[in-house]
């Protein structure tokens, strides 16, 4: 049985491979910029992932929220830190963000379950 995390990662990898195989310079540069933006720099990776999570929550991008939740989980960010970050995103985004908050919470739980 596949879970939400495996399904998301499989689909994301498959589609990224297809997109990048088109050899479109602009798309390749955007993907590269996105990767490099979250690398260690003046801000550490943990801070950047939490910023990405807030922005993704406010913009209501479920795929982006999942991506940043998983990256946060891999960085060792605690449940409390994630919930506080999601609370800020929900405050800034307003009540329209609540459905995305529910899905984010569910995805985080699955990440925690997969760790065990």
TASUL-V881196 format. One record per residue. N is the residue number from 0. PSI is psi in whole degrees, 0 to 359 (NA if undefined). D_CENTER is the distance of its C-alpha to the mean C-alpha in whole Angstrom. Layout:
# TASUL-V881196
((N/PSI/D_CENTER) (N/PSI/D_CENTER))
This chain:
# TASUL-V881196
((0/129/23) (1/150/19) (2/177/17) (3/323/13) (4/311/11) (5/316/14) (6/314/14) (7/312/11) (8/322/11) (9/312/15) (10/315/14) (11/314/12) (12/315/14) (13/313/17) (14/323/16) (15/318/15) (16/316/18) (17/314/20) (18/313/19) (19/339/20) (20/348/23) (21/348/24) (22/40/25) (23/117/24) (24/319/24) (25/313/22) (26/318/19) (27/321/19) (28/323/20) (29/315/17) (30/317/14) (31/317/16) (32/318/16) (33/314/12) (34/311/12) (35/331/15) (36/331/14) (37/10/11) (38/160/14) (39/136/17) (40/218/19) (41/326/21) (42/142/17) (43/165/16) (44/322/13) (45/311/12) (46/317/13) (47/321/11) (48/320/8) (49/323/9) (50/317/10) (51/322/7) (52/317/6) (53/310/10) (54/318/10) (55/324/7) (56/311/9) (57/321/13) (58/355/12) (59/45/11) (60/98/9) (61/319/8) (62/318/7) (63/319/4) (64/314/4) (65/315/4) (66/312/2) (67/330/2) (68/314/5) (69/317/6) (70/322/6) (71/317/8) (72/316/10) (73/331/11) (74/356/12) (75/19/14) (76/136/13) (77/161/15) (78/317/14) (79/319/16) (80/319/14) (81/315/11) (82/322/14) (83/320/15) (84/315/12) (85/327/12) (86/322/15) (87/316/15) (88/321/13) (89/321/15) (90/310/18) (91/318/18) (92/335/17) (93/181/19) (94/340/20) (95/342/19) (96/343/15) (97/317/17) (98/325/16) (99/325/12) (100/317/13) (101/313/14) (102/323/12) (103/315/9) (104/315/12) (105/318/13) (106/318/10) (107/317/10) (108/318/14) (109/321/14) (110/318/12) (111/319/15) (112/321/17) (113/333/16) (114/326/17) (115/NA/20))
